[in-house]
């Protein structure tokens, strides 16, 4: 199967490696930056004929079956639609899926109408950082998941916060229903360029069943990624960068006590999980897309963008809770995400 990669930054290079590792024939690699093309050509020994400055020229010239869109977010919708026009049957788009909700809808509609399979690289369903915690919180000894809290450095609500929207959906099996946000006022330069901006701050989501998600990633925080899961009988702490996991649960004889008896002597367990890594989960996403089974599709990407849009609207309304079931959100609003 012929594959093409658009965007040869750090993530794009990972996609070249993943495509090659899955046996795909990488017939095209496009990036407007000469230094990025040179690095990819050298690292993967790509032929001169596979290197393109212009992505749409590459699509027209190589006619790939599978296209990975790993450019920055403002071009995602245009390039996804261009890949459809060029005859691609499988498309994997990086996150955030697009810079507006309308763009997400255009991508989904265009792929559906053409019979193209679309995935967005929200990898949580394939990561031990979430697979193992979900098994723990679903166990009777934990008493079910009540809340998920993430405390992190200033990693950007779109760049990384969008992943946690999907992580919360994966952990609960429910889409978020309400959104409230309080965003940082400080403008921190975006590492991807002056033309981009990504908010930091606080985000709160709830589901229809009442489960809660909290994200604390303000611009005044500069270290780490920690997830804490709380249930009726337990608390699970996961340091996602170091791979350390710590579980505290009530002893069996204490489980019938009310939640106000939070100080009972816990059963403690510590273990390791693989630290956060982008390569293997990306491989799993592409593998699922190729197989047509269990890939994070366009609706998953759209859900994350819709939550980010609602977060901006909530912040501008003083942190007012936005009900996603009834809110009329401005789908044409464009963000400067990378």
N, C-alpha and C positions, 0 to 999 in steps of 0.2 A: 504494500500500500504506500502511495506517495504522500509525504507530509511536508508541510511548510511552516516555518516559524516566523512570526512577525514581532519584532522587538528583540534586541540582543543584549539587554542589560543582564543583571545577575539572574533574574528569574527566567529570562529568555534562554540563557545558556543552560539552565537546568532543564528546560523543556527540550532543547536539542539532545541533551544526554538521555533524557527519559525516552524520547521518540526512538533514538538509536537503540537503546536498551530493549525496547519492545519489538525490535525488528522492523521498524518503519524505515522507508527510504526517504531520507531528508533531501528533497530535490530543490528546496529554496529556503533561504534565510535572509530576511530583510531588516534593515535599520538605516535611517538617514545619516547616522554618524559613522564616518570612515573608520575611526578607531575601534568602534564596537564590531563592525564587520571584520576587521583584521583580527581581532581577538578571537572571534568565533571561528574564523577560517583556520587560524593556527591551532586552536585547542582541539578542533574536531576534524582537521584535515579535509575541510569541505572544498570541493572543486570551484574554480573561478566562476563557472557557469551557474553555480547555485547561489552566488552572492548578489544581492540587489540593494540598491539605495531606496527604491520606491516599491512599497508593498503591493500596490495594485498592478504595477508592471510585472512583479514576480507572480502574482496570482494568474494573470493573463498568459504569462509565458510558460508556466510549469503545470498549470491545471491540477493542483494537488487534490487528493481525496480527503485528507485530514488537514485542518489548519488550526494552529495555535496562535491566538491573539494575545501577545504579551507586551504590547506597547503600553504607553500611559493611557489613563482612562478616557480622556477626551476623544480619542480615536477609536474606541472599542466598537461603538455602534456602526460607524461608517465602514470599518474594516470587516466586521462580521457580515454585514450586508454585501460587501464586495466579494467576500469569500463565497457566499451563497450564489451570487451572480456568476462566479467563475466555475461553479459546478462542484464545490466541496460538499461532501455528504456528512462530514463530522466536523464540528467546531468546538474547540475548548477556549474559553475566554477567561482571562485573568480577572481578579476582583480589584476594586469594585466594578461590577458589571458594566456600568455606564455612569455618566455624570448627570443624568436626569431620569426621572421615572418614565417619561415619554420615550426616551431612547431605549430603555429596557423593553417597553412594549413593542417598539418597532423591531427590535432584534428577535423577540419571541415570535411575533406575527410572521416576520419574513422567513424564519427558519421553519415554522410550522407549515406555512403555505407551500414551501418548496420541499417538504419532507426531509429536512436536514435535522440531524440530531445535535442539540446544543447543550454544552455543559459549562458551568462556571466553577472556577477552581476554589471552591469552599470545601476543604478537605476533611472536616472534622469527623465525619462518619468512618473514616479510615485510620484515624490516629489513636494510638494507645492512650494518649492524654485524655481522651473522652470515652473510648470504648470501655476501658477498665473502670473509671469512675462511674459510668452509667450502670455497669453490672453491680457495683458496690451500693449505689444509692437505691437501686431497684430491689435489693435484698431485704427480706423481712427484718433483719437485724438493724437496718438503718431507719426503717419506718417511712420510706418514701422521701422524695426530694421536695423540700419546701422553698428553698432559695439557692441561688447561685450568685456569688459575688466575686468580681475580678478586680484586683488592685494592681495597677501596672504603671510603668513609666509613660512618658508622653509619646505613645505609639500611633496616635491618629485614629479618630473614630471611623474614617473610611478605610484607611490602609489596613488596620488590624481590628478595630471595633466591629467592622462588618463580619469578620470571622466569628466573633463571639455571639452575634445575633443567630447565626446558624448553629453554633455550639449549643446555645440555650434551647433552640428548637430540637436539636438532636437529643439532648439530655432529657427533655420533657415530653417529646413527641407531640408538642403543640406549637403552633405559630403564635408569636406575640399578639396580644390584643390591644394593649395600651402602651403608650410611650410618653415619658416625660424626661426633659433634659435641662441641664444647667451648664452652659459651655464657658470655657475660660475666655477672659477678655484679652489676655496676652497673645500677641502675634509672634510666634516663633518661626524663623525662616525654615522653609521646607527643604529637606536634604535633596529632593529631586529637582529643585529649580525654583526661581523666584516667581514663575507663573503659576505655581501650585500652592494651595493652602488646604490644611486639614485640621479640623477642630480638635481640641482636647477638652476634657471636662467630665461631667457626671451624667450617667444615663440610667434610667429605670424602666424596665419592661415588666408587664404582667401578662399572664395567660388567662384564658376563660375560666380555668379551674382555680385560679388564684396563686399560682406559683410565680415567684419573683426573680428578676435578674437585676443586679446592680453592677455598674461599671464605674470605677473611679480611676481616671487616667488624665488628670489635669496637666496643664503645661508646666506646672511647678513641681511635677514628679519626674524623676529621671532614672529610675532603676527597677528592673525586674518585671515579672509577670506571675502573679499568684492567683489561683482560683480556689475559692472556699465553697464547699457544698454543705448545706445544713438540712437536716431532717428531724423527725420527731425523736429519734433515738441516737442520732449521731452527727458528727462533723468530719468532713474530709477536706484536708488541705493539700493542694498540689502546686508545687513550685515547678512551673512548666519549663523553665530554662535549665534548672539543675537536674530535673527528673526525680526529685524526692517527693514522696507521698506519705502523709501521716493521717491515720484514721483513729478517731476516738468514738466509741459507742457505749451506750448504757449496758450494764450487765443484764442478763435475762431477767433476773428477779426484780429489776428496777423499771422495766418497760411499762408497767401498768401505772406507774406514778405520774402525776400531772406534770406538764411541761415546766411549771414553776419550780420543780425539783431538779434544776439544771446542774446542781453541784454534786451529783452522785459520783462515786469513784468510777472512772471509765475503764473500759478495756482498750488498750493502746496497741497499735500495729503500725510499723513503718516499713516501707518498701521502695523500690526504685522502678521508674518507668523510663523508656527512652526519652531523652531531652527533645524539645521541639525541633523538628527538622522539616525542611520544605521538600526535599527530593523524593523520599519514599511515598509520602502521601500524594504528591503530584503524580507519581507513577501509578498509584492506585486509582486516581481519578481518571487518568487517560485510559487505563486498562478497562475500567467500568464503562467509559464512553464507547470504546471499541466493541465491547461485548453487548452494549445496549441494556445494561442491567445496573440499577442502583447508583447511577451517576447523579451528582448535584446539578439539576437542570436549570433552565432559565428562570423558572418560578422561584427557585431558591435564591438566585442572584437578585431577582426583582424584590423579593421580600426584604433582603438586607438593605437595598437602596431605599425602599419605601420607609423603613424604620429610620434611616439616616435623615431622610427628608422630614419625617414627622418630628424627629429630634430638633432639627433647626426651627421648625414652626413652633414647637413647644417652648424652646429657649426664648424666642422672640416674643412669646406671650407670657413671659415671666415664669416659665416652668409648668405651664398648664398641661394637664394630662390630655393626650390626644387619643381618641378611640379610633383604632384603625378600621373597625367595622363600619363606621359611619362618617369618618372625616373626608372632606372633599379637599384633598391635598393638591398643591400646584404642580402638576406633572411636568410642566414645561420649564420649571425652575432648574437652572444649570449651576452646578457646583464646580469649583476649581480643584477637584481632586486629582491626584496623580495616579 
